[in-house]
Amino acid sequence: MSRVCQVTGKKALVGNRVSHSNHKTKRRLEVNLRNKRFWFEEESRWLRLRLSARAMRLIDKQGLAQVVRDMRARGEKV
């Protein structure tokens, strides 16, 4: 499974690791992903999502029903 947030679509970035001597080597900046289970009241079932910490805050703010509606509008299977 790829490391991509199901809600926001965030994925890893590529940057440089910079040493004291200013020598640069490539590195990956991974997303803070968590597996989280939510009770979806409208369908009376549990939803298991792979989310970034930012997406959890978005669900707290907008509500799970709105976030699921937006995901389905984008064509993502929930």
N, C-alpha and C positions, 0 to 999 in steps of 0.2 A: 504494500500500500504506500502510495506516495505521501510525502509530508506536505499536504496542502489543506488549508482550512476549508471546510465544507460551506461555511457561511460567507466569509469574506473573500475567499480565493487567495489568501496570502500564501506565499511559498518562499523558499530559501533565496537569499541574495548572495552574490559573489562579491568579495572585497579582497583587500590586501591585509596580510599580517605584516606589520612594520617593526623591524628590530631596532635596537638602539643605534646601530650603525646605518639606519635608514634603508636596509635591505628589505625588499618586498617579495613576499611569496603569497600565492593565492590561498584563500580560505573561504569556507561557506558560513554564512550567518543564518542559522536555522530559526524557524518560527517556533514560538512557545505553544506547542500543541498539547491538548489534553483530550482524553476520551471521557465524554460526559453523557449521562443518561438524564433525560428530562421526561416528566409525565406530561403528555399532550392531552389535555382535558377534552378538546373538541372531538378527538377520535378515540378517547379512552384507551390509550396505549402508551407504552414507553418509546421514546425516540432515543436512539444511540447515535451521537454525533461526535465527529473529530473536529474540535474547535481550537482556535487560538484564544488567548486570554482576552484579546480585544473583542472577539465575537461573543464571549460570555457577557461582557459589559453591554454589548449591543442588545442581547436578549433581555437583560435586566431592564434596559431602557425602553425598548420598543415592544417587548412581549414576545413570547414564543410563537404565537399564532401569526403575527405579522412577519416574523423572520421566515417561517415555513412558507407562507404565501409568496414572499419574494423569491425564495429558493425554487419553488415550483414554477414561478413565472419565468425564471432563467432556464428552466428545463431540467433541473437537477432532481434526481429521484430521492424522495425522503420516506 
